Amino acid sequence: MNAADLAAVALLAEPVRQRLYSYLRERHEPVGREDAARHAGIAVKLAAFHLDRMAEAGLLEVEYRRLSGRVGPGAGRPAKLYSVSPRSISIDIPQTRYALAASMMATALSGEFSGSDGADTLQEVATTTGESLGAGIRRQVRTSRARREAVRRELEQLGYDPELPRSGVLNLRNCIFSQLSSSHRELVCGMNAAFVRGLLQGAGLRSSRVDGQTVEPPSCCVRISGI
């Protein structure tokens, strides 16, 4: 599985996106933003944001069509419609966090990356995956301040449970790979730190830094400075 597939898996960790994606799968036909927003119980603008993120990742396909069937002057602008892409990615919801870890580990073993050993290769894969997610934020959000907030929301959606930053330091209160970390702590913590570091780099937050810390489960070993 390549980095784009891994980023798509991570996108579906967010509950609203899960609801939207499941609804589109049930419909078996293209769905408009208003219909999707009504089903998910959210604003149309927010639905459009999530739908476009999934389309950008290749999870959804987009087409434009006038829903009224009218043509010519006065017919109105074509509506943007979304349908589930035929692309196949195997995930296990709600345990997406472990599917993400398994996918990164499998990719590291595939020989597509050039790390000097298994741990280095896994960190290279994790960094690339995080960068893909962060790049989506950078394309959507203009200012550094807004990007920092968007990254915090992404971390929350992934399940890290970030606390409110204090003095520019953000602690993550939940390890999304906790079961793996308990038996392979050094390997998994390195992967986790590389994934978060890639997310920051992809989002263009050059002043932010990932630091390790010694904590007890279920807290995360990653701490972010400068955010």
JOGIMO-V669850 format. One record per pair of residues at least 4 apart in sequence whose C-alpha atoms are under 7 Angstrom apart, sorted by the first residue. I is the first residue (numbers start at 1). J is the second residue. D is the distance in whole Angstrom. If there is no record, write none. Layout:
i={I;I}
j={J;J}
d={D;D}
This chain:
i={1;1;1;1;2;2;3;3;3;4;4;4;5;6;6;6;6;7;7;7;7;8;8;8;9;9;10;12;12;13;13;13;14;14;14;15;16;17;17;18;19;19;20;20;20;21;22;23;24;24;24;24;25;29;30;30;30;31;31;31;31;31;32;32;32;32;32;33;33;33;33;33;34;34;35;36;36;37;37;37;37;37;38;42;42;43;44;45;46;47;48;49;50;51;52;53;54;54;54;55;55;55;58;59;59;59;60;60;60;60;61;61;61;61;62;62;62;62;63;63;63;64;64;64;64;65;65;65;66;66;66;66;67;70;71;91;91;92;92;95;96;97;97;97;98;98;99;100;101;102;103;104;104;104;104;105;105;106;108;108;108;108;113;114;115;115;115;116;116;117;118;119;119;120;121;122;122;123;123;123;123;124;125;126;126;126;126;127;127;127;127;127;128;128;129;129;130;130;130;130;130;131;131;131;131;131;132;132;133;133;133;134;134;134;134;134;134;135;135;135;136;137;137;137;137;138;138;138;138;141;141;143;144;144;145;146;147;147;148;148;149;150;151;152;152;153;154;155;155;155;156;156;156;159;159;160;160;160;160;160;161;161;161;162;162;162;162;163;163;163;163;164;165;165;166;168;168;168;169;169;169;169;170;170;170;170;171;171;172;172;172;172;173;173;174;174;174;175;175;175;177;178;178;180;180;181;181;181;184;185;186;187;188;189;189;190;191;192;193;193;193;194;195;196;197;197;198;199;200;200;200;201;201;207;208;208;208;208;209;209;209;210;210;210;210;211;211;211;212;212;212;213;213;213;214;215;215;215}
j={5;6;103;107;6;107;7;128;129;8;57;132;9;10;100;103;129;11;129;132;133;12;57;59;91;100;100;17;18;96;157;158;18;157;158;19;20;21;50;22;23;40;24;36;40;25;26;27;28;31;83;84;84;83;81;82;83;35;36;81;82;83;36;79;80;81;82;37;44;47;48;81;38;44;39;40;47;41;42;43;44;47;42;46;47;47;48;49;50;51;52;53;54;55;56;57;58;59;60;59;60;61;85;84;85;87;82;83;84;85;82;83;84;85;80;81;82;83;80;81;82;78;79;80;81;78;79;80;70;77;78;79;79;75;75;96;99;96;99;99;100;101;176;177;102;177;103;104;105;106;107;108;122;125;126;109;122;110;113;121;122;125;121;121;120;121;124;120;121;121;122;123;187;124;125;126;191;127;190;191;194;128;129;130;191;194;195;131;194;195;197;198;132;198;133;195;134;195;196;198;199;135;198;199;201;202;136;202;137;199;202;138;199;200;201;202;203;139;202;203;140;141;147;150;203;142;147;203;204;146;147;147;148;205;149;150;151;203;152;227;153;154;155;156;162;157;158;159;160;162;160;161;162;174;176;172;173;174;175;176;172;173;174;170;171;172;173;170;171;172;173;170;169;170;170;225;226;227;224;225;226;227;223;224;225;227;223;224;219;220;222;223;219;220;218;219;220;218;219;220;181;182;218;184;188;185;188;189;188;189;190;191;192;193;221;194;195;196;197;210;222;198;199;200;201;210;202;203;204;205;208;205;206;226;224;225;226;227;224;225;226;222;223;224;225;222;223;224;221;222;223;221;222;223;221;219;220;221}
d={6;7;7;6;6;7;6;6;5;6;7;7;6;6;6;7;6;6;6;6;6;7;6;7;7;6;7;6;6;6;7;6;6;5;6;6;6;6;6;6;6;6;6;6;6;6;6;6;7;7;6;6;6;6;5;5;5;7;7;5;5;6;6;7;6;5;6;6;6;6;6;7;6;6;6;6;7;6;5;6;5;5;7;7;7;6;6;6;6;6;6;6;6;6;6;6;6;5;6;6;4;6;7;6;5;7;6;5;5;5;6;5;6;5;7;6;5;7;6;5;7;5;5;5;6;5;5;7;7;7;4;6;7;5;5;6;6;6;6;7;6;6;6;7;6;6;6;6;6;6;6;6;7;6;6;6;6;6;7;6;5;6;6;6;5;4;7;6;7;6;6;6;6;6;6;6;6;6;6;5;5;6;6;6;6;6;5;6;5;5;7;4;6;6;7;7;6;5;6;4;4;6;4;5;6;4;7;6;7;6;7;6;4;6;7;4;4;6;4;5;6;6;7;7;6;7;7;5;6;6;6;6;6;7;6;6;6;7;6;6;6;6;6;6;7;6;6;6;5;7;5;5;6;7;6;6;6;5;6;6;6;5;6;7;6;4;6;6;6;6;7;7;5;4;7;6;5;5;6;4;6;6;6;5;6;7;5;7;7;5;7;6;4;6;5;4;5;6;6;4;6;6;7;6;7;4;5;7;6;6;6;6;6;6;7;6;6;6;6;7;6;6;6;6;6;6;6;6;6;5;7;6;6;6;7;6;4;6;6;5;6;7;6;5;6;6;5;6;6;5;6;5;6;7;6;6;7;6}
